[in-house]
Every structure is written in structure tokens, then in C-alpha cells.
């Protein structure tokens, strides 16, 4: 019995960090991976400041943030635009636009399940920054099969 406990403890100690957060990207790495975010771009600075912050339902701080709080904070800090707090209310403001007309700062919305909605901020080049439930604040591609399937709409709020 004690041997099993020691073995289990050892395995947890060795493999417990297997799901650790992804390493933080430097400004140069962000510029290379996401060329639409130049080094003088406020969006790049904003993303670098928030990247990796864990997802927390109802969270509004760098200790944990959900998707709508992230978009609310981003558009306030980048454009001094006040958005409603929840995805439910963000999705009814502004004007719907075709994806092919999306511009930096537009909101992108997804239906990730029957009742769950997700939102991010479009940054150009078919990419958006958002608070992912599994990876925290990241940049994702609209061409990723998951996001492509879940895509719902783009709304222009600026």
C-alpha cells in the first residue's frame, strides 16, 4: 500500500507539470509569428502584456480572465470604447459585417456549443486574440478547424 502511494506521488511529481502554460513570446517572436502586429502596434503590446493569462469564468484580471472581459478590456485600452461585460450583450452591439471585410478591432463571435458563445478581437490576417479556456490568452487562426466550424459572426463596434 505504501509502495503504491510512493509510486503515485513520484509519478505525479514527475508528470504534474505536463500541462504547464506555453512559454511567453517575445516581441520579436510575436512580430515573426503574427506579422500584422508590427513592433510599433498597440495590439502587439497589449497581447504581450496579456498572453498566457489563464482563463477563469467570470474573471476580469490578469490573475484570470474570461473571453468577454478580455475583449471588454482590450477595446477599452486600445480604443477607449466601453463594451458590455458579457458575450450575450456584446453580440448585439455594432453592425454585423462579412468575415472578408473584418478589420483589426472587430469582434469575432463563435458558437462553441448549443448554449456557449465565445468572443475574441480580430487582429488581421484571419487571426484573433482571445481568452481560450484551455490555453489562456492566445492568438488563434480562423482557419483552425475548431474555430472554422464554430465561427458565427463578425461585428464592427469601432
Residue pairs with C-beta under 8 A, 6 or more apart in sequence:
21 52
21 54
21 135
21 136
22 52
22 135
22 138
24 48
24 51
24 52
25 33
25 48
25 51
27 39
27 44
27 48
28 39
30 37
30 44
30 47
30 48
31 37
31 38
31 39
31 44
33 139
34 44
34 123
34 125
34 127
34 139
35 125
36 104
36 123
36 124
36 125
36 127
37 43
37 44
37 47
37 123
37 124
38 44
42 78
43 78
43 104
43 121
43 123
43 129
46 74
46 77
46 78
46 129
47 123
47 129
47 137
47 139
50 62
50 65
50 70
50 74
50 129
50 137
51 136
51 137
51 138
52 136
52 137
52 138
53 62
53 63
53 64
53 65
53 131
53 136
53 137
54 63
54 64
54 65
54 136
55 64
55 65
55 66
55 67
55 131
55 132
55 133
55 134
55 135
55 136
55 137
56 63
56 64
56 65
56 66
57 66
58 66
58 69
59 65
59 66
59 69
60 66
60 69
60 73
65 73
65 131
65 137
66 131
67 87
67 118
67 119
67 120
67 130
67 131
68 83
68 84
68 85
68 86
68 87
68 90
68 119
69 85
69 131
70 120
70 121
70 129
70 130
70 131
70 137
71 83
71 90
71 107
71 119
71 120
71 121
71 130
72 82
72 83
72 84
72 85
72 90
74 121
74 129
75 81
75 83
75 105
75 107
75 121
75 157
75 158
76 82
76 83
78 105
79 105
79 158
81 157
81 158
83 90
83 93
83 157
84 90
84 93
87 109
87 117
87 118
87 119
88 117
90 107
90 109
90 119
90 155
90 157
91 107
91 109
91 117
91 119
91 153
91 155
93 155
93 157
94 107
94 155
94 156
94 157
94 158
95 155
95 156
96 153
96 154
96 155
97 106
97 154
97 155
97 156
98 154
99 142
99 151
99 154
101 154
102 108
102 122
102 154
103 122
103 124
103 156
104 122
104 123
104 124
105 121
105 122
105 157
105 158
106 121
106 122
106 154
106 155
106 156
106 157
106 158
107 119
107 120
107 121
107 122
107 154
107 155
107 157
108 119
108 120
108 121
108 122
108 128
108 142
108 151
108 153
108 154
109 117
109 118
109 119
109 152
109 153
109 154
109 155
110 117
110 118
110 119
110 120
110 147
110 150
110 151
110 152
111 117
111 118
111 150
111 152
112 118
112 150
117 152
118 130
118 150
119 130
120 128
120 129
120 130
120 140
121 128
121 129
121 130
122 128
122 154
123 129
123 139
126 141
126 142
126 143
127 139
127 140
127 141
127 142
128 139
128 140
128 142
129 137
129 138
129 139
129 140
130 137
130 138
130 140
131 137
132 138
132 140
140 147
141 147
142 148
142 151
